[in-house]
Amino acid sequence: MENYDVIIIGAGPIGLACGIEAKKAGLNYVIIEKGCLVNSIYHYPLNMTFFSTSDRLEIGGVPFVSHLAKPNRVEALEYYRRVCTSWDLKVKLYEEVKSINLNNSLHYISTTKGSYTARAVIISLGFYDLPYLLNIPGEELPKVLHYYSEPHPYFAQKIVVVGAANSAVDVALETYRKGADVTMVIREDSIRESVKYWVKPDIENRIKEGSIKAYFNSQLTRITDSTVELKTPEGNIILENDFVLAMTGYQPPFDFMKACGIKFQADEFQTPVYNEHTMETNVPNLYLAGVVCGGLKTNKWFIENSRIHAEMIIKHLKA
Ligand SMILES: Cc1cc2nc3c(=O)[nH]c(=O)nc-3n(C[C@H](O)[C@H](O)[C@H](O)COP(=O)(O)OP(=O)(O)OC[C@H]3O[C@@H](n4cnc5c(N)ncnc54)[C@H](O)[C@@H]3O)c2cc1C
């Protein structure tokens, strides 16, 4: 069994930032990641552009120079690889953490490849692994996707995009511009207010002119190989359909956190219990960092504003 001062779970930008701070503080640490380096970003849409400028995504003082002010996915992957090598971070990839148990002031970590002990553990697991399901018949069909990569497969296809937030809007616009026949199915009565201000008029105008069809106050009720069924204010409708892109959002790994002994507030977002000054949870020496801290409010913490968690945690650990 390997023993560490601190084990960081998840090699997203915030997990890497924690590794850098641990290294700076002279702690014996390791980062354990179930996929590739910055696995979530790797799975983002191929043509995505960050809404943050590159300087706001920097960690560990490594300059992030991008072609335009706002970097794209490929530049971010390149950047975080460079951060990892510049700091010579200790990262174990393709190793999933299955459980964390506290016993006599020591955390016991069990993974798909081994067992470890650590004085402290930082959970920086992100929120990109568990999509909200539609829970309707036909969702299991291969034509129903909860992750979107690129528009090409949807050329000349009838697609339904479910959702009205940033991801759904980006997917609808990109696939429409690459030759897909796009229909949006939206539970609410409008496009979300939180959609990027430079994108919102574009989608609203495409809907207004009819280039992208949209059913508001509507929900999918059934999916078959060649159709989708919707419930709309005007009644039930059946549409011919080739693909359903369910851009309905993702949720943090609540079951994993609960199994670690973390408690949750009784608020609508199921915010985990942690000290806002130290990031320590109700479990001693078990910390949270990054997007997981927001519970269901997955847009509360992002790279820009949660980089600071790393410094806060390691400062507390050292003290
Ligand atoms: C399309 C899109 C665009 C975005 N643009 C921006 C932007 O412009 N600016 C910004 O600040 N934020 C942006 N965000 C949000 C930002 O990407 C996330 O907030 C950020 O990735 C959070 O970093 P993190 O390290 O907390 O989590 P993540 O990056 O999600 O990292 C978590 C890591 O934990 C790993 N993991 C999960 N479970 C386990 C396990 N059991 N064992 C081991 N490893 C595990 C995952 O594989 C993953 O690599 C965007 C998000 C999306 C979806």
The ligand as an ORCA input file, in Angstrom:
! r2SCAN-3c Opt
* xyz 0 1
  C     -18.681     23.195    -22.980
  C     -18.098     23.775    -21.705
  C     -17.411     24.982    -21.747
  C     -16.831     25.520    -20.593
  N     -16.152     26.703    -20.653
  C     -15.586     27.210    -19.532
  C     -14.864     28.455    -19.555
  O     -14.776     29.114    -20.569
  N     -14.296     28.906    -18.398
  C     -14.393     28.205    -17.225
  O     -13.849     28.676    -16.215
  N     -15.077     27.037    -17.165
  C     -15.676     26.538    -18.283
  N     -16.390     25.363    -18.225
  C     -16.533     24.685    -16.942
  C     -15.249     23.953    -16.602
  O     -14.781     23.188    -17.683
  C     -15.423     23.079    -15.398
  O     -15.957     23.868    -14.378
  C     -14.050     22.568    -14.993
  O     -13.672     21.519    -15.865
  C     -14.034     22.176    -13.587
  O     -12.759     21.646    -13.287
  P     -12.645     20.497    -12.241
  O     -11.203     20.146    -12.163
  O     -13.391     20.887    -11.012
  O     -13.503     19.279    -12.867
  P     -13.265     18.452    -14.203
  O     -12.526     19.221    -15.211
  O     -14.583     17.902    -14.575
  O     -12.310     17.287    -13.706
  C     -12.768     16.206    -12.910
  C     -11.921     14.993    -13.214
  O     -12.231     13.953    -12.275
  C     -12.173     12.707    -12.967
  N     -12.910     11.712    -12.186
  C     -14.259     11.640    -12.005
  N     -14.556     10.580    -11.210
  C     -13.381      9.983    -10.870
  C     -13.029      8.854    -10.051
  N     -13.954      8.137     -9.403
  N     -11.718      8.521     -9.928
  C     -10.755      9.268    -10.558
  N     -11.035     10.347    -11.335
  C     -12.316     10.702    -11.488
  C     -12.799     13.036    -14.306
  O     -12.450     12.064    -15.278
  C     -12.210     14.421    -14.604
  O     -11.005     14.368    -15.319
  C     -16.975     24.822    -19.369
  C     -17.682     23.610    -19.330
  C     -18.254     23.100    -20.474
  C     -19.017     21.799    -20.383
*
